Amino acid sequence: MRIAVAADHAGYHMKQMLALHLDALGHEVTDLGTDSDAPVDYPEFGAAVGRAVAAGVAELGVCLCGTGVGIGIAANKVPGVRAAVVHDVTTARLARVHNHANVLCMGGAILGEQVAKDALEAFLDAEPAGGRHDRRVAELAGLEGAT
C-alpha cells in the first residue's frame, strides 16, 4: 500500500520510527517531511498528507504532531480527507471501520512507540464498513465547503 507520512518537529521522531515500521511491513512510504526536530508549523505538513491522499498519490496517510490534533485539523481542511486522531488500537480500528478515515493522526508526545505501532497496524488492517456508515460518510462529504 502507498502511505504518505508527515510530522512537525514534535512528531518527527515517531514519524521516523513509523516510516521504518511501514517499510518493514512492505508498504511504499512517501515521507512529506519534516526532516528534523527543528521547530516548524504543523499546518503545512498536515495539508501535504491530505493533498497526497485526496489526489490518490497515497492510499492512506499518517500525520504526527505533539498531540495529533493540530496536524489532524490541517489535514481535514483538504476536501476528501477524513483524518482521525487516535489514541490506541480501538480508536484506530473504529476510525477506519466506522468513519472510513483515510488519514491516521497521532501524538508523538502522547503515545509510546509500541502503542503507536499497534494503532497503525490496526488502522491498516481495518476495512471501512458499509451500510449505515456509508450514509454517514456521505453526510460528512456533504459538509465540505458548507458555511
C-alpha positions in Angstrom: 0.0 0.0 0.0 1.2 3.6 -0.7 1.2 5.6 2.5 2.1 9.3 2.9 3.6 10.3 6.2 4.4 13.7 7.7 5.0 15.3 11.0 6.0 18.6 12.6 9.0 18.8 15.0 7.1 17.3 17.9 6.2 14.2 15.9 9.4 13.9 13.9 11.0 11.0 15.9 7.8 9.0 15.9 7.3 9.6 12.2 10.8 8.3 11.5 10.1 5.2 13.6 6.7 4.5 12.0 8.0 5.1 8.5 10.6 2.4 9.1 7.9 0.1 10.5 5.7 0.7 7.5 8.6 -0.1 5.2 9.3 -3.3 7.2 5.7 -4.3 6.7 6.1 -4.0 3.0 4.4 -0.6 2.4 5.6 2.1 0.0 6.2 5.2 2.1 6.2 8.7 0.9 7.8 11.0 3.5 6.5 14.5 3.2 8.6 16.0 6.0 9.7 17.5 8.3 13.2 16.3 8.1 14.4 17.2 11.7 13.2 18.1 15.1 13.8 21.8 14.4 10.6 23.8 15.0 8.2 24.0 12.1 4.5 24.8 11.7 2.2 21.7 11.5 -0.4 23.0 9.0 2.0 22.7 6.1 2.6 19.0 6.8 -1.0 18.0 7.6 -2.1 19.6 4.4 0.6 17.9 2.4 -0.6 14.5 3.6 -4.2 15.4 3.0 -3.4 16.5 -0.6 -1.5 13.3 -1.3 -4.4 11.2 -0.2 -7.1 13.3 -1.9 -5.1 13.2 -5.2 -4.6 9.4 -5.0 -0.8 9.7 -4.7 -1.2 7.8 -1.5 -3.9 5.4 -0.4 -3.7 6.4 3.2 -1.9 9.0 5.3 -0.2 9.2 8.7 0.3 12.5 10.5 2.1 13.3 13.7 2.5 16.3 15.9 2.7 16.7 19.6 -0.9 15.6 20.2 -2.1 14.7 16.7 -4.8 17.3 17.0 -3.4 20.3 15.1 -2.0 18.3 12.2 -5.3 16.5 12.0 -7.2 19.7 11.8 -4.9 20.8 9.0 -5.3 17.5 7.1 -9.1 17.7 7.4 -9.1 21.1 5.6 -8.4 19.2 2.4 -11.7 18.0 0.7 -12.0 14.3 0.6 -9.8 13.7 3.7 -11.2 12.1 6.9 -8.4 12.5 9.4 -8.9 10.9 12.8 -6.8 11.5 15.9 -6.4 8.1 17.6 -5.0 7.0 21.0 -5.0 3.3 20.8 -5.8 0.2 18.8 -9.6 0.5 19.3 -9.9 4.2 18.2 -7.6 3.5 15.2 -9.7 0.5 14.1 -13.0 2.2 14.6 -11.9 5.4 12.8 -11.3 3.2 9.7 -14.3 0.9 10.1 -17.0 3.4 11.1 -15.7 6.7 9.8 -13.8 5.5 6.7 -10.8 7.6 8.0 -8.1 7.8 5.4 -5.5 9.7 7.5 -4.4 8.5 10.9 -3.2 11.2 13.3 -1.3 10.5 16.5 0.6 12.5 19.1 4.3 12.0 19.3 4.3 13.4 22.8 1.2 11.4 23.9 1.8 7.8 22.7 4.6 5.3 23.3 6.2 3.6 20.4 4.5 0.3 20.8 1.0 1.8 21.2 1.7 3.9 18.1 2.8 0.8 16.1 -0.2 -1.2 17.3 -2.6 1.5 16.4 -1.1 2.0 13.0 -1.3 -1.7 12.2 -4.9 -1.8 13.4 -5.8 1.1 11.1 -4.1 -0.5 8.2 -5.7 -3.9 8.8 -9.2 -2.5 9.2 -11.6 -2.2 6.3 -14.3 0.5 6.0 -17.7 -0.9 6.8 -20.7 -0.3 4.5 -24.3 0.0 5.5 -25.3 2.8 7.8 -21.6 4.1 7.8 -21.8 4.8 4.1 -24.7 7.2 4.7 -22.8 9.0 7.5 -19.6 9.3 5.5 -21.7 10.8 2.6 -23.1 13.3 5.1 -19.5 14.2 6.1 -18.6 14.8 2.5 -21.7 17.0 2.1 -20.3 19.3 4.8 -17.2 20.0 2.7 -17.4 23.6 1.5 -20.5 24.3 3.6 -20.7 27.5 5.5 
